[in-house]
Amino acid sequence: MTLMEKAIQMTDEQLRAKFTKSRIKQRHSLRDVDAIIGVPYSTLARFERGENSPVLDIRARIEAYANGDTSLKDRRKPPASIADRLKRIEEHLGLN
């Protein structure tokens, strides 16, 4: 059974409780979890408050974190440097 298939077996309420319990136990802020699993902290906050039901990919990441799975750790790409961004803009505008 894949991670995605496992993710849909738990109700939102069960996952919310498990996620919050795991986050508090590990003393992680929502921003910490954002950095670990690559899900924006604002999305995590809305999920934790019960304001949304995440899409399957995000749900799988949240569940992996709640289960202590570190295979999704640090999936976010680091932001490009300002110099890289300026270079891309100049190339796009034909200013290079």
N, CA and C atoms as an extended XYZ file, in Angstrom:
288
Properties=species:S:1:pos:R:3:atomname:S:1:resname:S:1:resid:I:1 pbc="F F F"
N         0.837       -1.172        0.000 N   MET     1
C         0.000        0.000        0.000 CA  MET     1
C         0.890        1.246        0.000 C   MET     1
N         0.599        2.155       -0.907 N   THR     2
C         1.405        3.364       -1.023 CA  THR     2
C         1.054        4.371        0.064 C   THR     2
N         1.912        5.350        0.224 N   LEU     3
C         1.679        6.411        1.205 CA  LEU     3
C         0.385        7.144        0.895 C   LEU     3
N         0.109        7.374       -0.387 N   MET     4
C        -1.117        8.066       -0.781 CA  MET     4
C        -2.347        7.247       -0.398 C   MET     4
N        -2.313        5.937       -0.618 N   GLU     5
C        -3.442        5.080       -0.270 CA  GLU     5
C        -3.663        5.050        1.241 C   GLU     5
N        -2.580        5.031        1.995 N   LYS     6
C        -2.693        5.041        3.452 CA  LYS     6
C        -3.281        6.350        3.951 C   LYS     6
N        -2.976        7.445        3.266 N   ALA     7
C        -3.404        8.768        3.706 CA  ALA     7
C        -4.918        8.912        3.721 C   ALA     7
N        -5.607        8.211        2.846 N   ILE     8
C        -7.056        8.383        2.777 CA  ILE     8
C        -7.803        7.464        3.730 C   ILE     8
N        -7.105        6.642        4.493 N   GLN     9
C        -7.758        5.725        5.408 CA  GLN     9
C        -8.107        6.375        6.744 C   GLN     9
N        -7.533        7.498        7.066 N   MET    10
C        -7.748        8.168        8.344 CA  MET    10
C        -8.658        9.375        8.126 C   MET    10
N        -9.601        9.598        9.014 N   THR    11
C       -10.474       10.766        8.873 CA  THR    11
C        -9.673       12.039        9.164 C   THR    11
N       -10.223       13.160        8.721 N   ASP    12
C        -9.565       14.443        8.985 CA  ASP    12
C        -9.391       14.671       10.481 C   ASP    12
N       -10.409       14.345       11.262 N   GLU    13
C       -10.351       14.565       12.705 CA  GLU    13
C        -9.248       13.719       13.341 C   GLU    13
N        -9.158       12.473       12.916 N   GLN    14
C        -8.115       11.584       13.454 CA  GLN    14
C        -6.733       12.094       13.077 C   GLN    14
N        -6.581       12.484       11.814 N   LEU    15
C        -5.285       12.980       11.355 CA  LEU    15
C        -4.926       14.286       12.057 C   LEU    15
N        -5.896       15.172       12.216 N   ARG    16
C        -5.659       16.451       12.885 CA  ARG    16
C        -5.152       16.223       14.305 C   ARG    16
N        -5.815       15.317       15.038 N   ALA    17
C        -5.411       15.032       16.417 CA  ALA    17
C        -4.014       14.415       16.462 C   ALA    17
N        -3.755       13.483       15.548 N   LYS    18
C        -2.447       12.816       15.523 CA  LYS    18
C        -1.339       13.793       15.144 C   LYS    18
N        -1.605       14.652       14.163 N   PHE    19
C        -0.633       15.640       13.719 CA  PHE    19
C        -0.292       16.609       14.849 C   PHE    19
N        -1.331       17.148       15.481 N   THR    20
C        -1.117       18.123       16.558 CA  THR    20
C        -0.362       17.494       17.720 C   THR    20
N        -0.744       16.288       18.089 N   LYS    21
C        -0.067       15.588       19.183 CA  LYS    21
C         1.411       15.367       18.849 C   LYS    21
N         1.692       14.924       17.633 N   SER    22
C         3.073       14.684       17.208 CA  SER    22
C         3.877       15.984       17.186 C   SER    22
N         3.273       17.056       16.668 N   ARG    23
C         3.957       18.341       16.582 CA  ARG    23
C         4.302       18.875       17.969 C   ARG    23
N         3.364       18.785       18.882 N   ILE    24
C         3.597       19.278       20.240 CA  ILE    24
C         4.632       18.413       20.952 C   ILE    24
N         4.535       17.112       20.766 N   LYS    25
C         5.498       16.195       21.400 CA  LYS    25
C         6.919       16.493       20.948 C   LYS    25
N         7.083       16.817       19.659 N   GLN    26
C         8.416       17.105       19.114 CA  GLN    26
C         8.821       18.563       19.316 C   GLN    26
N         7.925       19.343       19.914 N   ARG    27
C         8.162       20.764       20.175 CA  ARG    27
C         8.473       21.544       18.899 C   ARG    27
N         7.732       21.234       17.845 N   HIS    28
C         7.884       21.932       16.570 CA  HIS    28
C         6.796       22.978       16.427 C   HIS    28
N         7.172       24.127       15.921 N   SER    29
C         6.178       25.132       15.551 CA  SER    29
C         5.643       24.751       14.170 C   SER    29
N         4.577       25.424       13.752 N   LEU    30
C         4.064       25.159       12.410 CA  LEU    30
C         5.104       25.554       11.357 C   LEU    30
N         5.879       26.581       11.634 N   ARG    31
C         6.950       26.971       10.699 CA  ARG    31
C         8.048       25.899       10.632 C   ARG    31
N         8.323       25.244       11.761 N   ASP    32
C         9.291       24.137       11.762 CA  ASP    32
C         8.794       23.009       10.865 C   ASP    32
N         7.512       22.670       11.022 N   VAL    33
C         6.939       21.591       10.221 CA  VAL    33
C         6.928       21.982        8.752 C   VAL    33
N         6.651       23.239        8.461 N   ASP    34
C         6.714       23.758        7.086 CA  ASP    34
C         8.078       23.440        6.475 C   ASP    34
N         9.139       23.747        7.213 N   ALA    35
C        10.500       23.500        6.714 CA  ALA    35
C        10.795       22.008        6.576 C   ALA    35
N        10.190       21.189        7.409 N   ILE    36
C        10.460       19.746        7.382 CA  ILE    36
C         9.741       19.053        6.236 C   ILE    36
N         8.448       19.356        6.039 N   ILE    37
C         7.669       18.592        5.056 CA  ILE    37
C         7.293       19.376        3.810 C   ILE    37
N         7.605       20.674        3.792 N   GLY    38
C         7.347       21.451        2.582 CA  GLY    38
C         5.895       21.821        2.367 C   GLY    38
N         5.119       21.930        3.440 N   VAL    39
C         3.734       22.382        3.361 CA  VAL    39
C         3.681       23.740        4.059 C   VAL    39
N         3.175       24.777        3.388 N   PRO    40
C         3.155       26.114        3.992 CA  PRO    40
C         2.505       26.116        5.380 C   PRO    40
N         3.111       26.860        6.292 N   TYR    41
C         2.613       26.875        7.670 CA  TYR    41
C         1.180       27.378        7.745 C   TYR    41
N         0.790       28.276        6.839 N   SER    42
C        -0.587       28.783        6.857 CA  SER    42
C        -1.577       27.667        6.518 C   SER    42
N        -1.204       26.776        5.614 N   THR    43
C        -2.042       25.622        5.279 CA  THR    43
C        -2.134       24.689        6.475 C   THR    43
N        -0.991       24.477        7.143 N   LEU    44
C        -0.976       23.617        8.328 CA  LEU    44
C        -1.838       24.214        9.441 C   LEU    44
N        -1.783       25.535        9.613 N   ALA    45
C        -2.573       26.198       10.655 CA  ALA    45
C        -4.065       26.037       10.380 C   ALA    45
N        -4.468       26.237        9.122 N   ARG    46
C        -5.889       26.082        8.777 CA  ARG    46
C        -6.338       24.643        8.991 C   ARG    46
N        -5.479       23.691        8.645 N   PHE    47
C        -5.813       22.281        8.862 CA  PHE    47
C        -5.952       21.991       10.353 C   PHE    47
N        -5.015       22.475       11.143 N   GLU    48
C        -5.039       22.217       12.582 CA  GLU    48
C        -6.275       22.827       13.248 C   GLU    48
N        -6.740       23.956       12.731 N   ARG    49
C        -7.939       24.598       13.283 CA  ARG    49
C        -9.228       23.980       12.740 C   ARG    49
N        -9.090       23.062       11.783 N   GLY    50
C       -10.270       22.411       11.214 CA  GLY    50
C       -10.962       23.229       10.146 C   GLY    50
N       -10.247       24.181        9.558 N   GLU    51
C       -10.835       25.061        8.555 CA  GLU    51
C       -10.726       24.524        7.131 C   GLU    51
N        -9.905       23.512        6.919 N   ASN    52
C        -9.794       22.955        5.571 CA  ASN    52
C        -9.465       21.467        5.635 C   ASN    52
N        -9.655       20.821        4.498 N   SER    53
C        -9.282       19.425        4.329 CA  SER    53
C        -8.230       19.409        3.221 C   SER    53
N        -7.013       18.995        3.526 N   PRO    54
C        -5.939       19.115        2.531 CA  PRO    54
C        -6.099       18.181        1.338 C   PRO    54
N        -5.539       18.600        0.213 N   VAL    55
C        -5.510       17.741       -0.971 CA  VAL    55
C        -4.631       16.533       -0.672 C   VAL    55
N        -4.734       15.513       -1.488 N   LEU    56
C        -4.114       14.230       -1.200 CA  LEU    56
C        -2.601       14.299       -0.979 C   LEU    56
N        -1.885       15.054       -1.814 N   ASP    57
C        -0.429       15.143       -1.665 CA  ASP    57
C        -0.051       15.772       -0.323 C   ASP    57
N        -0.724       16.856        0.024 N   ILE    58
C        -0.434       17.521        1.294 CA  ILE    58
C        -0.861       16.635        2.456 C   ILE    58
N        -1.996       15.988        2.309 N   ARG    59
C        -2.483       15.069        3.342 CA  ARG    59
C        -1.459       13.961        3.592 C   ARG    59
N        -0.862       13.436        2.535 N   ALA    60
C         0.146       12.376        2.678 CA  ALA    60
C         1.366       12.882        3.433 C   ALA    60
N         1.771       14.119        3.169 N   ARG    61
C         2.921       14.703        3.868 CA  ARG    61
C         2.616       14.922        5.349 C   ARG    61
N         1.415       15.420        5.628 N   ILE    62
C         1.007       15.640        7.018 CA  ILE    62
C         0.965       14.313        7.770 C   ILE    62
N         0.396       13.307        7.140 N   GLU    63
C         0.313       12.003        7.803 CA  GLU    63
C         1.699       11.393        8.009 C   GLU    63
N         2.572       11.546        7.024 N   ALA    64
C         3.936       11.024        7.174 CA  ALA    64
C         4.612       11.677        8.371 C   ALA    64
N         4.447       12.987        8.513 N   TYR    65
C         5.027       13.694        9.658 CA  TYR    65
C         4.415       13.175       10.955 C   TYR    65
N         3.100       13.041       10.986 N   ALA    66
C         2.407       12.579       12.195 CA  ALA    66
C         2.847       11.174       12.593 C   ALA    66
N         3.223       10.362       11.601 N   ASN    67
C         3.677        8.992       11.865 CA  ASN    67
C         5.176        8.903       12.106 C   ASN    67
N         5.867       10.039       12.084 N   GLY    68
C         7.304       10.047       12.333 CA  GLY    68
C         8.145        9.669       11.130 C   GLY    68
N         7.547        9.643        9.946 N   ASP    69
C         8.263        9.305        8.716 CA  ASP    69
C         9.079       10.504        8.270 C   ASP    69
N        10.368       10.326        8.122 N   THR    70
C        11.232       11.436        7.715 CA  THR    70
C        11.599       11.389        6.234 C   THR    70
N        10.958       10.520        5.453 N   SER    71
C        11.305       10.419        4.035 CA  SER    71
C        10.902       11.671        3.257 C   SER    71
N        10.006       12.474        3.796 N   LEU    72
C         9.585       13.689        3.112 CA  LEU    72
C        10.363       14.904        3.579 C   LEU    72
N        11.329       14.698        4.442 N   LYS    73
C        12.062       15.805        5.042 CA  LYS    73
C        12.786       16.643        3.988 C   LYS    73
N        12.712       17.938        4.172 N   ASP    74
C        13.437       18.916        3.348 CA  ASP    74
C        13.159       18.764        1.856 C   ASP    74
N        11.896       18.653        1.470 N   ARG    75
C        11.529       18.538        0.069 CA  ARG    75
C        11.463       19.875       -0.636 C   ARG    75
N        11.447       20.936        0.132 N   ARG    76
C        11.346       22.257       -0.479 CA  ARG    76
C        12.659       22.664       -1.116 C   ARG    76
N        12.557       23.314       -2.256 N   LYS    77
C        13.756       23.856       -2.889 CA  LYS    77
C        14.154       25.124       -2.156 C   LYS    77
N        15.445       25.316       -1.949 N   PRO    78
C        15.859       26.571       -1.317 CA  PRO    78
C        15.561       27.731       -2.262 C   PRO    78
N        15.234       28.886       -1.716 N   PRO    79
C        14.940       30.016       -2.590 CA  PRO    79
C        16.166       30.430       -3.394 C   PRO    79
N        15.927       30.904       -4.601 N   ALA    80
C        17.022       31.368       -5.442 CA  ALA    80
C        17.598       32.650       -4.839 C   ALA    80
N        18.881       32.835       -5.049 N   SER    81
C        19.508       34.052       -4.535 CA  SER    81
C        18.997       35.248       -5.331 C   SER    81
N        19.155       36.417       -4.779 N   ILE    82
C        18.718       37.634       -5.462 CA  ILE    82
C        19.455       37.792       -6.782 C   ILE    82
N        20.744       37.456       -6.796 N   ALA    83
C        21.528       37.565       -8.031 CA  ALA    83
C        20.965       36.645       -9.113 C   ALA    83
N        20.591       35.420       -8.723 N   ASP    84
C        20.001       34.484       -9.689 CA  ASP    84
C        18.669       35.002      -10.223 C   ASP    84
N        17.860       35.558       -9.329 N   ARG    85
C        16.569       36.105       -9.746 CA  ARG    85
C        16.752       37.265      -10.728 C   ARG    85
N        17.692       38.171      -10.413 N   LEU    86
C        17.951       39.303      -11.300 CA  LEU    86
C        18.458       38.833      -12.659 C   LEU    86
N        19.313       37.826      -12.659 N   LYS    87
C        19.845       37.286      -13.918 CA  LYS    87
C        18.709       36.740      -14.781 C   LYS    87
N        17.773       36.001      -14.160 N   ARG    88
C        16.640       35.447      -14.922 CA  ARG    88
C        15.756       36.561      -15.465 C   ARG    88
N        15.546       37.601      -14.688 N   ILE    89
C        14.734       38.726      -15.136 CA  ILE    89
C        15.405       39.424      -16.321 C   ILE    89
N        16.717       39.656      -16.203 N   GLU    90
C        17.455       40.301      -17.302 CA  GLU    90
C        17.404       39.455      -18.555 C   GLU    90
N        17.553       38.128      -18.407 N   GLU    91
C        17.472       37.245      -19.574 CA  GLU    91
C        16.083       37.299      -20.197 C   GLU    91
N        15.073       37.313      -19.358 N   HIS    92
C        13.708       37.358      -19.854 CA  HIS    92
C        13.428       38.662      -20.620 C   HIS    92
N        13.975       39.756      -20.119 N   LEU    93
C        13.765       41.056      -20.754 CA  LEU    93
C        14.741       41.318      -21.892 C   LEU    93
N        15.722       40.417      -22.063 N   GLY    94
C        16.715       40.598      -23.111 CA  GLY    94
C        17.735       41.665      -22.797 C   GLY    94
N        18.034       41.866      -21.518 N   LEU    95
C        18.954       42.909      -21.105 CA  LEU    95
C        20.377       42.387      -20.865 C   LEU    95
N        20.616       41.137      -21.059 N   ASN    96
C        21.936       40.570      -20.728 CA  ASN    96
C        22.933       40.896      -21.753 C   ASN    96
